[in-house]
Amino acid sequence: MKYAAIDIGNVCIAIEKTAPFKGMGLPVEQGNIPGLAECVAAFEFGQIGEEEFFRRLTALPYCKNISVERAAELYDSILLHPVPGMPELLCSLPEMGVTPVFFSDISTFHLEGSRKRFPEMRNFEGIYSFDYGAYKPSPILFEAFEKKYGKPVIYADDRSDLIEGAEKYGWNAHCFRSAEILKLEIIRILDK
């Protein structure tokens, strides 16, 4: 069996990380709100659950007057829509002899939100930061993937730093630009 490691954010689902702040009328990035990055990391590392995450989130400066329900809506607004062509590509890969496996730094909340926007995602397994308490390019995640699936024929991500990390780990990595280009790269690899 051949596997493709596929990131989710900006590969399968278009994201806008600043959307919650725009929704609050704040001109800030995630890293500028004291305590926010740590809160998000604890959630994405699986150290805290959804209820605790939103409790901590709404206790942060700039968020104290926001209800848990509104905080959840704002946090969900990071996720936009499926990246054009990716639902079709992921569903066609098994016919090409390649099984897609998600390889993503993500929370359970955003994984479920992604699946609502892109229902075909439910058909495939994944290696997620919340299961392993680490972000890519940690060897913990690469080792977890290889232990379960072996080395993938390709790893697709939109972030060049993660592509470099994967290449250092010995993976064939592709910097995602479009579903069409990714499909051509997979065909090229399979034809070798």
C-alpha positions as a LaTeX table, in Angstrom:
\begin{tabular}{lrrr}
\hline
Residue & $x$ (\AA) & $y$ (\AA) & $z$ (\AA) \\
\hline
Met1 & 0.00 & 0.00 & 0.00 \\
Lys2 & 1.25 & 3.49 & $-0.87$ \\
Tyr3 & 0.40 & 6.52 & 1.23 \\
Ala4 & 0.43 & 10.29 & 0.69 \\
Ala5 & 0.84 & 12.52 & 3.76 \\
Ile6 & $-1.43$ & 15.52 & 3.26 \\
Asp7 & $-1.59$ & 18.64 & 5.41 \\
Ile8 & $-5.05$ & 20.12 & 6.05 \\
Gly9 & $-4.70$ & 23.91 & 6.48 \\
Asn10 & $-4.34$ & 25.69 & 3.12 \\
Val11 & $-3.95$ & 22.34 & 1.37 \\
Cys12 & $-7.37$ & 20.78 & 1.94 \\
Ile13 & $-9.18$ & 23.63 & 3.69 \\
Ala14 & $-8.45$ & 27.30 & 3.02 \\
Ile15 & $-7.76$ & 29.07 & 6.31 \\
Glu16 & $-7.50$ & 32.65 & 7.53 \\
Lys17 & $-5.80$ & 32.67 & 10.94 \\
Thr18 & $-6.60$ & 36.34 & 11.57 \\
Ala19 & $-10.37$ & 35.93 & 11.00 \\
Pro20 & $-11.25$ & 35.69 & 14.72 \\
Phe21 & $-9.42$ & 38.94 & 15.45 \\
Lys22 & $-11.14$ & 40.68 & 12.57 \\
Gly23 & $-14.42$ & 39.37 & 13.97 \\
Met24 & $-13.57$ & 41.02 & 17.30 \\
Gly25 & $-12.50$ & 44.23 & 15.55 \\
Leu26 & $-8.88$ & 43.75 & 16.66 \\
Pro27 & $-5.93$ & 44.50 & 14.38 \\
Val28 & $-3.70$ & 41.88 & 16.05 \\
Glu29 & $-2.04$ & 38.61 & 15.13 \\
Gln30 & $-2.38$ & 35.51 & 17.29 \\
Gly31 & 1.09 & 35.92 & 18.79 \\
Asn32 & 0.36 & 39.42 & 20.08 \\
Ile33 & $-2.29$ & 38.46 & 22.63 \\
Pro34 & $-0.55$ & 37.35 & 25.85 \\
Gly35 & $-1.35$ & 33.73 & 26.63 \\
Leu36 & $-3.15$ & 32.95 & 23.37 \\
Ala37 & $-0.38$ & 30.98 & 21.66 \\
Glu38 & 0.09 & 28.83 & 24.77 \\
Cys39 & $-3.65$ & 28.21 & 25.04 \\
Val40 & $-3.91$ & 27.20 & 21.37 \\
Ala41 & $-0.83$ & 24.94 & 21.65 \\
Ala42 & $-2.27$ & 23.17 & 24.72 \\
Phe43 & $-5.45$ & 22.48 & 22.74 \\
Glu44 & $-3.66$ & 21.41 & 19.56 \\
Phe45 & $-1.33$ & 19.17 & 21.62 \\
Gly46 & $-4.35$ & 17.44 & 23.19 \\
Gln47 & $-3.39$ & 18.64 & 26.69 \\
Ile48 & $-6.75$ & 20.31 & 27.26 \\
Gly49 & $-10.21$ & 19.59 & 25.90 \\
Glu50 & $-12.60$ & 21.85 & 24.06 \\
Glu51 & $-14.48$ & 23.05 & 27.15 \\
Glu52 & $-11.26$ & 23.99 & 28.96 \\
Phe53 & $-9.86$ & 25.63 & 25.83 \\
Phe54 & $-12.84$ & 27.95 & 25.43 \\
Arg55 & $-12.89$ & 28.66 & 29.18 \\
Arg56 & $-9.22$ & 29.72 & 29.01 \\
Leu57 & $-9.75$ & 31.59 & 25.75 \\
Thr58 & $-12.60$ & 33.71 & 27.09 \\
Ala59 & $-10.51$ & 34.56 & 30.19 \\
Leu60 & $-7.74$ & 36.14 & 28.08 \\
Pro61 & $-7.38$ & 39.93 & 27.64 \\
Tyr62 & $-9.46$ & 41.16 & 24.67 \\
Cys63 & $-11.71$ & 38.10 & 25.03 \\
Lys64 & $-13.23$ & 38.64 & 28.48 \\
Asn65 & $-16.47$ & 40.12 & 27.13 \\
Ile66 & $-16.99$ & 37.32 & 24.62 \\
Ser67 & $-19.28$ & 34.39 & 25.40 \\
Val68 & $-18.04$ & 30.83 & 24.93 \\
Glu69 & $-20.52$ & 30.43 & 22.07 \\
Arg70 & $-19.22$ & 33.54 & 20.30 \\
Ala71 & $-15.61$ & 32.48 & 20.94 \\
Ala72 & $-16.38$ & 29.12 & 19.28 \\
Glu73 & $-17.92$ & 30.91 & 16.27 \\
Leu74 & $-14.89$ & 33.17 & 15.97 \\
Tyr75 & $-12.43$ & 30.29 & 16.35 \\
Asp76 & $-14.34$ & 28.32 & 13.71 \\
Ser77 & $-14.11$ & 31.31 & 11.33 \\
Ile78 & $-10.43$ & 30.45 & 10.74 \\
Leu79 & $-11.71$ & 27.68 & 8.46 \\
Leu80 & $-13.06$ & 28.89 & 5.12 \\
His81 & $-13.84$ & 26.33 & 2.40 \\
Pro82 & $-12.31$ & 23.31 & 0.66 \\
Val83 & $-9.31$ & 24.20 & $-1.50$ \\
Pro84 & $-10.50$ & 23.96 & $-5.14$ \\
Gly85 & $-9.92$ & 20.52 & $-6.60$ \\
Met86 & $-8.84$ & 18.84 & $-3.36$ \\
Pro87 & $-12.06$ & 16.90 & $-2.65$ \\
Glu88 & $-11.84$ & 15.39 & $-6.13$ \\
Leu89 & $-8.12$ & 14.70 & $-5.87$ \\
Leu90 & $-8.29$ & 13.02 & $-2.47$ \\
Cys91 & $-11.17$ & 10.84 & $-3.57$ \\
Ser92 & $-9.33$ & 9.84 & $-6.77$ \\
Leu93 & $-6.02$ & 8.91 & $-5.12$ \\
Pro94 & $-7.12$ & 5.41 & $-4.01$ \\
Glu95 & $-7.95$ & 4.63 & $-7.67$ \\
Met96 & $-4.33$ & 5.58 & $-8.42$ \\
Gly97 & $-3.10$ & 3.18 & $-5.72$ \\
Val98 & $-2.35$ & 5.87 & $-3.13$ \\
Thr99 & $-4.19$ & 6.30 & 0.15 \\
Pro100 & $-4.27$ & 9.86 & 1.51 \\
Val101 & $-3.42$ & 10.23 & 5.22 \\
Phe102 & $-3.79$ & 13.62 & 6.88 \\
Phe103 & $-0.63$ & 14.90 & 8.57 \\
Ser104 & $-1.61$ & 18.05 & 10.40 \\
Asp105 & $-1.08$ & 20.40 & 13.33 \\
Ile106 & $-4.71$ & 20.81 & 14.31 \\
Ser107 & $-7.17$ & 20.77 & 17.22 \\
Thr108 & $-10.07$ & 18.36 & 17.49 \\
Phe109 & $-12.36$ & 21.39 & 17.08 \\
His110 & $-10.81$ & 22.46 & 13.77 \\
Leu111 & $-10.62$ & 18.87 & 12.54 \\
Glu112 & $-14.36$ & 18.50 & 13.05 \\
Gly113 & $-14.95$ & 21.91 & 11.43 \\
Ser114 & $-12.85$ & 20.84 & 8.46 \\
Arg115 & $-14.86$ & 17.64 & 8.12 \\
Lys116 & $-18.11$ & 19.64 & 8.10 \\
Arg117 & $-16.84$ & 21.76 & 5.22 \\
Phe118 & $-15.17$ & 18.84 & 3.40 \\
Pro119 & $-17.19$ & 15.70 & 4.28 \\
Glu120 & $-14.95$ & 13.42 & 2.19 \\
Met121 & $-12.23$ & 13.93 & 4.82 \\
Arg122 & $-14.08$ & 11.49 & 7.07 \\
Asn123 & $-13.02$ & 8.67 & 4.71 \\
Phe124 & $-9.33$ & 9.00 & 5.57 \\
Glu125 & $-7.15$ & 8.54 & 8.63 \\
Gly126 & $-4.57$ & 10.94 & 10.00 \\
Ile127 & $-1.64$ & 11.71 & 12.23 \\
Tyr128 & $-2.57$ & 14.80 & 14.23 \\
Ser129 & $-0.72$ & 17.05 & 16.67 \\
Phe130 & $-3.46$ & 16.56 & 19.29 \\
Asp131 & $-2.73$ & 12.81 & 19.42 \\
Tyr132 & 1.05 & 13.20 & 19.83 \\
Gly133 & 1.58 & 16.48 & 21.71 \\
Ala134 & 3.89 & 17.92 & 19.06 \\
Tyr135 & 3.93 & 20.16 & 16.01 \\
Lys136 & 5.58 & 19.42 & 12.68 \\
Pro137 & 8.49 & 19.14 & 11.98 \\
Ser138 & 8.97 & 17.24 & 15.25 \\
Pro139 & 10.45 & 13.77 & 14.71 \\
Ile140 & 7.64 & 12.51 & 16.97 \\
Leu141 & 5.12 & 13.07 & 14.17 \\
Phe142 & 7.32 & 11.72 & 11.36 \\
Glu143 & 8.05 & 8.60 & 13.43 \\
Ala144 & 4.36 & 8.13 & 14.26 \\
Phe145 & 3.47 & 8.33 & 10.57 \\
Glu146 & 6.19 & 5.89 & 9.52 \\
Lys147 & 5.35 & 3.45 & 12.32 \\
Lys148 & 1.74 & 3.26 & 11.16 \\
Tyr149 & 2.03 & 3.75 & 7.38 \\
Gly150 & 5.71 & 3.62 & 6.39 \\
Lys151 & 7.40 & 6.41 & 4.48 \\
Pro152 & 4.86 & 8.24 & 2.29 \\
Val153 & 5.38 & 8.47 & $-1.46$ \\
Ile154 & 4.77 & 12.22 & $-1.08$ \\
Tyr155 & 4.10 & 14.76 & 1.63 \\
Ala156 & 2.16 & 17.90 & 0.62 \\
Asp157 & 2.18 & 21.06 & 2.74 \\
Asp158 & 1.91 & 24.76 & 1.95 \\
Arg159 & 4.63 & 25.84 & 4.40 \\
Ser160 & 8.19 & 25.82 & 3.08 \\
Asp161 & 9.68 & 25.39 & 6.59 \\
Leu162 & 7.73 & 22.16 & 7.01 \\
Ile163 & 8.75 & 21.00 & 3.54 \\
Glu164 & 12.39 & 21.56 & 4.53 \\
Gly165 & 11.85 & 19.67 & 7.80 \\
Ala166 & 10.31 & 16.73 & 5.95 \\
Glu167 & 13.14 & 16.66 & 3.42 \\
Lys168 & 15.68 & 16.62 & 6.27 \\
Tyr169 & 13.78 & 13.62 & 7.62 \\
Gly170 & 14.15 & 11.92 & 4.22 \\
Trp171 & 10.63 & 12.41 & 2.92 \\
Asn172 & 9.71 & 13.33 & $-0.64$ \\
Ala173 & 8.02 & 16.68 & 0.05 \\
His174 & 5.96 & 18.91 & $-2.21$ \\
Cys175 & 5.18 & 22.57 & $-1.55$ \\
Phe176 & 1.46 & 22.76 & $-2.30$ \\
Arg177 & 0.25 & 25.36 & $-4.80$ \\
Ser178 & $-2.84$ & 23.70 & $-6.29$ \\
Ala179 & $-4.64$ & 20.37 & $-6.51$ \\
Glu180 & $-3.81$ & 20.16 & $-10.21$ \\
Ile181 & $-0.05$ & 20.58 & $-9.66$ \\
Leu182 & $-0.11$ & 18.10 & $-6.74$ \\
Lys183 & $-1.89$ & 15.52 & $-8.90$ \\
Leu184 & 0.70 & 15.91 & $-11.66$ \\
Glu185 & 3.49 & 15.46 & $-9.10$ \\
Ile186 & 1.89 & 12.29 & $-7.72$ \\
Ile187 & 1.48 & 10.90 & $-11.25$ \\
Arg188 & 5.14 & 11.71 & $-11.98$ \\
Ile189 & 6.25 & 9.89 & $-8.81$ \\
Leu190 & 4.08 & 6.86 & $-9.54$ \\
Asp191 & 5.40 & 6.64 & $-13.10$ \\
Lys192 & 9.02 & 6.37 & $-11.94$ \\
\hline
\end{tabular}
